[in-house]
């Protein structure tokens, strides 16, 4: 496999577990996408129309990220993981992706969800990936093991 980086945003820890398993299974580097202002439980309570997650999505707001992948040019494939929010990636993931020139890179997405499907997630990520190619989007359950994750990664 090409040199790989697994990036992820995890609001409640589920996506983090999948990202760590994937990185271990494919011997990839790992980078956590952390918003400058971390989310609280109230911020991600989507049933509250005034919750931060709703305001960000409806307002199409950029969400600043702390830290940066300094050696992004070294990677051939960048896995991007996140929980599904409104049938797509949270805005913090889009903001992260926009910070880089991803020319020539494959960008597979993986997601976790409490009930939503993967939908058109790959299609919705494309405008935020400058020069790269979003090649897949796959939904994984919290119980996905290293073997399942590695098998998926090898198909890319």
N, C-alpha and C positions, 0 to 999 in steps of 0.2 A: 504494500500500500504506500502511496505517496506520504510525504510528511504532513501530519494531521494535527489540527488544533480543535479541541472541543471547548466551545464557549457556551455559557448558559446564564440565564436569569431564572432565579427560583424565589417565588414569593413565600412559599411555606415549606420548602425543603424537598418536595417530591422530585422536581426536575433536577435538583442538585444530585440526588441519589442516582438517577438515571445517567446524568452526565459523568459522574465519577466512575460508574460501572463501564460506560462506553469508553472513556479514556483509558481505563485499565485494560479492557478487552482488546483494544486496537493499538495500545502503546502510544497514545497521543498525549500532547501537552494539554493542560486544562487552564481555563481562564473564566473567572466569575464576572458577569456583568452586574455591577452594583450601581444603583442610582445614587446621585449625590445626596438626595433626601430619601432615606430608606422608607419603605412602605410599612405602615402599621396595619393591624387587623381591620381597623375602621377604614383605612384607605382602599382596601381591596374588597370591601363588602359591596359587591356589585348590585345588590338589591336596594341599596340606598342611592337614589339618583344624584345626590350631592357628593358621593364618595369620590375620592381623588381619581381612582381608575376610570370612572365614568367621565369626569371633567376632562381628563387627558385624552381619552378616546374620542369623545364628541368634539372637543376643540382641536383635535389633531395636533396636540402639543408635543414638542420635543421634550425629552426627559434627560437632562444632563447625567453623564456617567462618570464615576470616579475611576481612575486608573486607565491604562492604555496598553495594548499589546505592542510592545516596542519593536518586535521582530516579525511583524505580520507578513512581510515579503518572503520570509523563509518557508511559509506553508503553502501547500498545493490544494489542500482541502480543509475547509473550515466548517465544522459542524456547529449549528446554532440551535440551542435548546431553550425552551420556555413553556410556561403554562399557557393554554389557549385562553385568550380573553377576547370575547366578541368575535369568535371565529377566526382569529388571527393572532399574531404576536403582540405582546404589550408594546406600547410606544417606546419604552426604554430600550428594547431590542432594536427597533428601527433606528433610534438615535445612535446606538452603538455602531450599527452597520454603516451608517452614513459617514462615520469618521474615517473610513479607510478606502483606499483604492484597492479593490478586490479583483483587478484585471487578471484574467486567466485562471482564476480559482473556482473550484467547485464548492457550492454552498448547499449541503443537505441540511434540512431542518428536522428537528425532532421535538415532540411536544408531549405534555401530560395534560390531563383534563379530568375534572370532576364529573363530566357528563357530556360535554360538547364533542363533536367529531372534528376531524382534521380539516374538513371543508376545502376551501380554496387557499389554504395557508401559503403554499409555495407561490402561487400567483400573486398574492398580496404582499409577499416579501420582495419580489423582484424590483419594484421602484427604489428600494433602499440599498440595493446591491450594485454599486458602481463598477462596471466592467466584469463582474463575476457572473457565474451561472448558477441559479438556484436549480438544483437537480432533483430534489425530492423533498417531501414532507411526510413524516411518519408519526403516528400517534402511538405512544407506548404506555402500558399500564405501569403502576408503581412497582409491580412485581417482575418486570422484565429483567431477565438475567443476562449475564455477560455473553453467553452463547448466542442468544437471540439478537443482541445488539451487534455482536461481531458479524453474524451472518448477514444482517442488514447492511452494515458498513461495507462488507466485501462485495456486495452487489452494485455498489456505486462506482 
